[in-house]
Amino acid sequence: MPEVRLVGPNGEQVGIVPIAKALELARESDLDLVEVAPTARPPVAKLMDYGKFKYESAMKAREARKNQAHTVIKEIKLRPKIDPHDYETKKGHVVRFLKAGDKVKVTIMFRGREQSRPELGFRLLQRLADDVEELGFVESRPKQDGRNMIMVIGPHKKKAEAKAERAASRGQDAAPGTA
């Protein structure tokens, strides 16, 4: 006669019982008999409210997804002949994105005769990479793609770390104001 190792509703060991007896116990206590370890010898079954179990596991999965950090790729577009002030502004955006833990795709758009001078774009991308070196690293080297040259810069900090750091700094900012 097939048997199962039965675990009670509160996690207590009932012992090895025939399946018919386990089903009877489940009916009496108005619970479900759920097989939790089918490969064990004998298989392990537990008395539980299966609907409640499914609901709780779905809620845990939802909570885990909520706390998950999503990697976002931000894009900055530049031209080879960029004004120094405009360059500083764009660099500021890249710095902000990297501090937030996002990747940055830097695109240089070439027009007309500029396409014959890709080294201008390459030098500009190298300069930008050097300027933000302490915040991020070059994930993909500059590549010519038709009229554009593209480079991806990844942050040194993970998205979750950046989020935690921002929350901590907000907490410190709020503390002096309450005193």
KOLVEX-279542 format. One record per residue (C-alpha): x negated, y, z negated. Coordinates in steps of 0.1 Angstrom, whole numbers, always signed. Example, Ala and Ser with C-alpha at 12.3 -4.5 7.8 and 13.67 -1.06 7.14 Angstrom:
BEGIN
<tortor><X>-123</X><Y>-45</Y><Z>-78</Z></tortor>
<tortor><X>-137</X><Y>-11</Y><Z>-71</Z></tortor>
//
This chain:
BEGIN
<tortor><X>+0</X><Y>+0</Y><Z>+0</Z></tortor>
<tortor><X>-15</X><Y>+34</Y><Z>+10</Z></tortor>
<tortor><X>-25</X><Y>+56</Y><Z>-19</Z></tortor>
<tortor><X>-35</X><Y>+92</Y><Z>-24</Z></tortor>
<tortor><X>-55</X><Y>+111</Y><Z>-51</Z></tortor>
<tortor><X>-28</X><Y>+134</Y><Z>-64</Z></tortor>
<tortor><X>-35</X><Y>+169</Y><Z>-78</Z></tortor>
<tortor><X>-8</X><Y>+186</Y><Z>-98</Z></tortor>
<tortor><X>+7</X><Y>+221</Y><Z>-91</Z></tortor>
<tortor><X>-17</X><Y>+238</Y><Z>-116</Z></tortor>
<tortor><X>-48</X><Y>+220</Y><Z>-103</Z></tortor>
<tortor><X>-48</X><Y>+192</Y><Z>-128</Z></tortor>
<tortor><X>-57</X><Y>+156</Y><Z>-117</Z></tortor>
<tortor><X>-28</X><Y>+132</Y><Z>-118</Z></tortor>
<tortor><X>-48</X><Y>+103</Y><Z>-105</Z></tortor>
<tortor><X>-46</X><Y>+78</Y><Z>-77</Z></tortor>
<tortor><X>-9</X><Y>+70</Y><Z>-69</Z></tortor>
<tortor><X>+10</X><Y>+53</Y><Z>-41</Z></tortor>
<tortor><X>+24</X><Y>+77</Y><Z>-14</Z></tortor>
<tortor><X>+60</X><Y>+69</Y><Z>-23</Z></tortor>
<tortor><X>+54</X><Y>+78</Y><Z>-60</Z></tortor>
<tortor><X>+37</X><Y>+111</Y><Z>-49</Z></tortor>
<tortor><X>+66</X><Y>+120</Y><Z>-27</Z></tortor>
<tortor><X>+90</X><Y>+112</Y><Z>-55</Z></tortor>
<tortor><X>+71</X><Y>+134</Y><Z>-79</Z></tortor>
<tortor><X>+72</X><Y>+162</Y><Z>-53</Z></tortor>
<tortor><X>+109</X><Y>+159</Y><Z>-49</Z></tortor>
<tortor><X>+115</X><Y>+159</Y><Z>-87</Z></tortor>
<tortor><X>+94</X><Y>+191</Y><Z>-92</Z></tortor>
<tortor><X>+110</X><Y>+207</Y><Z>-61</Z></tortor>
<tortor><X>+75</X><Y>+212</Y><Z>-45</Z></tortor>
<tortor><X>+58</X><Y>+200</Y><Z>-12</Z></tortor>
<tortor><X>+32</X><Y>+172</Y><Z>-10</Z></tortor>
<tortor><X>+3</X><Y>+187</Y><Z>+10</Z></tortor>
<tortor><X>-27</X><Y>+167</Y><Z>+22</Z></tortor>
<tortor><X>-57</X><Y>+189</Y><Z>+14</Z></tortor>
<tortor><X>-86</X><Y>+165</Y><Z>+21</Z></tortor>
<tortor><X>-76</X><Y>+139</Y><Z>+47</Z></tortor>
<tortor><X>-112</X><Y>+125</Y><Z>+52</Z></tortor>
<tortor><X>-117</X><Y>+116</Y><Z>+15</Z></tortor>
<tortor><X>-112</X><Y>+80</Y><Z>+3</Z></tortor>
<tortor><X>-85</X><Y>+79</Y><Z>-9</Z></tortor>
<tortor><X>-71</X><Y>+111</Y><Z>+8</Z></tortor>
<tortor><X>-64</X><Y>+140</Y><Z>-16</Z></tortor>
<tortor><X>-29</X><Y>+155</Y><Z>-17</Z></tortor>
<tortor><X>-16</X><Y>+184</Y><Z>-38</Z></tortor>
<tortor><X>+18</X><Y>+193</Y><Z>-51</Z></tortor>
<tortor><X>+25</X><Y>+229</Y><Z>-41</Z></tortor>
<tortor><X>+50</X><Y>+254</Y><Z>-27</Z></tortor>
<tortor><X>+37</X><Y>+253</Y><Z>+9</Z></tortor>
<tortor><X>+57</X><Y>+284</Y><Z>+20</Z></tortor>
<tortor><X>+41</X><Y>+305</Y><Z>-9</Z></tortor>
<tortor><X>+7</X><Y>+290</Y><Z>+0</Z></tortor>
<tortor><X>+10</X><Y>+300</Y><Z>+37</Z></tortor>
<tortor><X>+22</X><Y>+335</Y><Z>+27</Z></tortor>
<tortor><X>-7</X><Y>+341</Y><Z>+2</Z></tortor>
<tortor><X>-33</X><Y>+328</Y><Z>+27</Z></tortor>
<tortor><X>-19</X><Y>+351</Y><Z>+54</Z></tortor>
<tortor><X>-21</X><Y>+381</Y><Z>+30</Z></tortor>
<tortor><X>-58</X><Y>+372</Y><Z>+22</Z></tortor>
<tortor><X>-66</X><Y>+371</Y><Z>+59</Z></tortor>
<tortor><X>-48</X><Y>+404</Y><Z>+65</Z></tortor>
<tortor><X>-68</X><Y>+420</Y><Z>+36</Z></tortor>
<tortor><X>-100</X><Y>+407</Y><Z>+50</Z></tortor>
<tortor><X>-92</X><Y>+422</Y><Z>+84</Z></tortor>
<tortor><X>-83</X><Y>+455</Y><Z>+69</Z></tortor>
<tortor><X>-118</X><Y>+458</Y><Z>+52</Z></tortor>
<tortor><X>-136</X><Y>+447</Y><Z>+84</Z></tortor>
<tortor><X>-157</X><Y>+474</Y><Z>+101</Z></tortor>
<tortor><X>-151</X><Y>+479</Y><Z>+138</Z></tortor>
<tortor><X>-181</X><Y>+487</Y><Z>+160</Z></tortor>
<tortor><X>-173</X><Y>+517</Y><Z>+181</Z></tortor>
<tortor><X>-194</X><Y>+529</Y><Z>+210</Z></tortor>
<tortor><X>-193</X><Y>+567</Y><Z>+214</Z></tortor>
<tortor><X>-204</X><Y>+583</Y><Z>+246</Z></tortor>
<tortor><X>-223</X><Y>+615</Y><Z>+252</Z></tortor>
<tortor><X>-227</X><Y>+629</Y><Z>+287</Z></tortor>
<tortor><X>-257</X><Y>+652</Y><Z>+296</Z></tortor>
<tortor><X>-271</X><Y>+667</Y><Z>+328</Z></tortor>
<tortor><X>-308</X><Y>+668</Y><Z>+336</Z></tortor>
<tortor><X>-310</X><Y>+706</Y><Z>+336</Z></tortor>
<tortor><X>-294</X><Y>+712</Y><Z>+301</Z></tortor>
<tortor><X>-298</X><Y>+744</Y><Z>+282</Z></tortor>
<tortor><X>-318</X><Y>+741</Y><Z>+249</Z></tortor>
<tortor><X>-288</X><Y>+752</Y><Z>+228</Z></tortor>
<tortor><X>-265</X><Y>+727</Y><Z>+246</Z></tortor>
<tortor><X>-290</X><Y>+700</Y><Z>+240</Z></tortor>
<tortor><X>-291</X><Y>+708</Y><Z>+203</Z></tortor>
<tortor><X>-253</X><Y>+706</Y><Z>+202</Z></tortor>
<tortor><X>-252</X><Y>+673</Y><Z>+219</Z></tortor>
<tortor><X>-280</X><Y>+660</Y><Z>+197</Z></tortor>
<tortor><X>-259</X><Y>+670</Y><Z>+167</Z></tortor>
<tortor><X>-230</X><Y>+649</Y><Z>+180</Z></tortor>
<tortor><X>-253</X><Y>+619</Y><Z>+184</Z></tortor>
<tortor><X>-267</X><Y>+624</Y><Z>+149</Z></tortor>
<tortor><X>-231</X><Y>+626</Y><Z>+135</Z></tortor>
<tortor><X>-221</X><Y>+594</Y><Z>+153</Z></tortor>
<tortor><X>-252</X><Y>+575</Y><Z>+141</Z></tortor>
<tortor><X>-246</X><Y>+586</Y><Z>+105</Z></tortor>
<tortor><X>-211</X><Y>+573</Y><Z>+107</Z></tortor>
<tortor><X>-226</X><Y>+539</Y><Z>+118</Z></tortor>
<tortor><X>-214</X><Y>+540</Y><Z>+154</Z></tortor>
<tortor><X>-234</X><Y>+532</Y><Z>+185</Z></tortor>
<tortor><X>-240</X><Y>+560</Y><Z>+210</Z></tortor>
<tortor><X>-241</X><Y>+555</Y><Z>+248</Z></tortor>
<tortor><X>-260</X><Y>+585</Y><Z>+263</Z></tortor>
<tortor><X>-252</X><Y>+591</Y><Z>+300</Z></tortor>
<tortor><X>-271</X><Y>+615</Y><Z>+322</Z></tortor>
<tortor><X>-252</X><Y>+625</Y><Z>+353</Z></tortor>
<tortor><X>-272</X><Y>+634</Y><Z>+384</Z></tortor>
<tortor><X>-258</X><Y>+655</Y><Z>+412</Z></tortor>
<tortor><X>-271</X><Y>+661</Y><Z>+447</Z></tortor>
<tortor><X>-309</X><Y>+666</Y><Z>+448</Z></tortor>
<tortor><X>-312</X><Y>+657</Y><Z>+411</Z></tortor>
<tortor><X>-309</X><Y>+621</Y><Z>+421</Z></tortor>
<tortor><X>-344</X><Y>+622</Y><Z>+437</Z></tortor>
<tortor><X>-359</X><Y>+632</Y><Z>+403</Z></tortor>
<tortor><X>-348</X><Y>+604</Y><Z>+379</Z></tortor>
<tortor><X>-379</X><Y>+611</Y><Z>+357</Z></tortor>
<tortor><X>-362</X><Y>+643</Y><Z>+345</Z></tortor>
<tortor><X>-334</X><Y>+622</Y><Z>+330</Z></tortor>
<tortor><X>-358</X><Y>+596</Y><Z>+317</Z></tortor>
<tortor><X>-378</X><Y>+623</Y><Z>+298</Z></tortor>
<tortor><X>-346</X><Y>+638</Y><Z>+284</Z></tortor>
<tortor><X>-334</X><Y>+604</Y><Z>+271</Z></tortor>
<tortor><X>-369</X><Y>+597</Y><Z>+256</Z></tortor>
<tortor><X>-368</X><Y>+632</Y><Z>+239</Z></tortor>
<tortor><X>-333</X><Y>+624</Y><Z>+225</Z></tortor>
<tortor><X>-344</X><Y>+590</Y><Z>+213</Z></tortor>
<tortor><X>-375</X><Y>+605</Y><Z>+195</Z></tortor>
<tortor><X>-353</X><Y>+633</Y><Z>+179</Z></tortor>
<tortor><X>-329</X><Y>+608</Y><Z>+163</Z></tortor>
<tortor><X>-355</X><Y>+581</Y><Z>+156</Z></tortor>
<tortor><X>-349</X><Y>+581</Y><Z>+118</Z></tortor>
<tortor><X>-311</X><Y>+575</Y><Z>+123</Z></tortor>
<tortor><X>-311</X><Y>+550</Y><Z>+151</Z></tortor>
<tortor><X>-331</X><Y>+528</Y><Z>+175</Z></tortor>
<tortor><X>-329</X><Y>+524</Y><Z>+213</Z></tortor>
<tortor><X>-307</X><Y>+493</Y><Z>+218</Z></tortor>
<tortor><X>-310</X><Y>+494</Y><Z>+256</Z></tortor>
<tortor><X>-337</X><Y>+512</Y><Z>+275</Z></tortor>
<tortor><X>-327</X><Y>+539</Y><Z>+300</Z></tortor>
<tortor><X>-314</X><Y>+523</Y><Z>+332</Z></tortor>
<tortor><X>-304</X><Y>+540</Y><Z>+365</Z></tortor>
<tortor><X>-269</X><Y>+531</Y><Z>+375</Z></tortor>
<tortor><X>-260</X><Y>+548</Y><Z>+407</Z></tortor>
<tortor><X>-257</X><Y>+585</Y><Z>+400</Z></tortor>
<tortor><X>-260</X><Y>+580</Y><Z>+362</Z></tortor>
<tortor><X>-288</X><Y>+570</Y><Z>+339</Z></tortor>
<tortor><X>-276</X><Y>+552</Y><Z>+307</Z></tortor>
<tortor><X>-292</X><Y>+544</Y><Z>+274</Z></tortor>
<tortor><X>-276</X><Y>+530</Y><Z>+242</Z></tortor>
<tortor><X>-287</X><Y>+540</Y><Z>+207</Z></tortor>
<tortor><X>-277</X><Y>+518</Y><Z>+178</Z></tortor>
<tortor><X>-276</X><Y>+530</Y><Z>+141</Z></tortor>
<tortor><X>-301</X><Y>+517</Y><Z>+116</Z></tortor>
<tortor><X>-272</X><Y>+515</Y><Z>+90</Z></tortor>
<tortor><X>-242</X><Y>+492</Y><Z>+95</Z></tortor>
<tortor><X>-208</X><Y>+507</Y><Z>+98</Z></tortor>
<tortor><X>-197</X><Y>+493</Y><Z>+64</Z></tortor>
<tortor><X>-228</X><Y>+508</Y><Z>+47</Z></tortor>
<tortor><X>-222</X><Y>+542</Y><Z>+62</Z></tortor>
<tortor><X>-185</X><Y>+540</Y><Z>+51</Z></tortor>
<tortor><X>-195</X><Y>+531</Y><Z>+15</Z></tortor>
<tortor><X>-221</X><Y>+559</Y><Z>+15</Z></tortor>
<tortor><X>-195</X><Y>+585</Y><Z>+26</Z></tortor>
<tortor><X>-171</X><Y>+573</Y><Z>+0</Z></tortor>
<tortor><X>-198</X><Y>+576</Y><Z>-27</Z></tortor>
<tortor><X>-207</X><Y>+611</Y><Z>-16</Z></tortor>
<tortor><X>-170</X><Y>+621</Y><Z>-16</Z></tortor>
<tortor><X>-168</X><Y>+608</Y><Z>-52</Z></tortor>
<tortor><X>-198</X><Y>+629</Y><Z>-62</Z></tortor>
<tortor><X>-183</X><Y>+660</Y><Z>-45</Z></tortor>
<tortor><X>-151</X><Y>+657</Y><Z>-64</Z></tortor>
<tortor><X>-167</X><Y>+651</Y><Z>-98</Z></tortor>
<tortor><X>-182</X><Y>+687</Y><Z>-102</Z></tortor>
<tortor><X>-149</X><Y>+703</Y><Z>-93</Z></tortor>
<tortor><X>-130</X><Y>+686</Y><Z>-121</Z></tortor>
<tortor><X>-153</X><Y>+698</Y><Z>-148</Z></tortor>
//
